[in-house]
């Protein structure tokens, strides 16, 4: 199942989990996300197999789980705003 996110969007929005040997494409965005002063913590419960798949995907995308999930949530919010579902 596709989340509708492309690699370019991921690279523009979420900082790499570890140094990118090809080059840091995310420096500016990382600086913006690194110390969000108004951040909140949430927790979710997911099946073990879902978590394992998420960990693999995050490793491939070179993202932390937290930052990857943030991107998914932000993408859903942006879409809902564009569709007039929320302001």
C-alpha positions, 0 to 999 in steps of 0.5 A, spaced: 500 500 500 502 506 497 502 512 502 502 517 496 509 520 498 515 520 493 522 520 495 523 527 493 518 529 498 521 525 504 528 528 502 525 535 502 521 534 509 525 529 514 532 529 516 536 523 515 537 518 521 545 518 519 550 522 515 548 521 508 555 519 504 552 522 497 551 529 501 546 532 505 540 534 501 536 536 508 540 541 512 536 546 512 530 542 513 533 538 519 535 545 522 528 547 522 526 540 525 531 538 530 529 543 535 521 544 535 520 548 541 512 546 541 513 539 540 508 534 543 509 526 544 504 521 542 504 514 542 501 509 538 500 501 538 501 497 532 502 490 530 509 487 531 509 485 523 507 493 522 513 495 526 518 491 523 516 493 516 516 500 518 523 499 521 525 496 514 522 502 511 525 507 515 532 504 514 531 504 507 529 511 507 534 513 512 529 516 516 528 515 524 521 512 525 519 519 529 521 523 523 518 518 518 511 518 522 511 526 522 512 526 515 506 521 514 502 525 519 504 532 516 502 530 509 495 527 511 494 534 514 496 538 508 492 534 504 486 535 508 487 542 508 487 542 500 481 538 500 477 543 505 476 538 510 480 542 516 483 549 516 
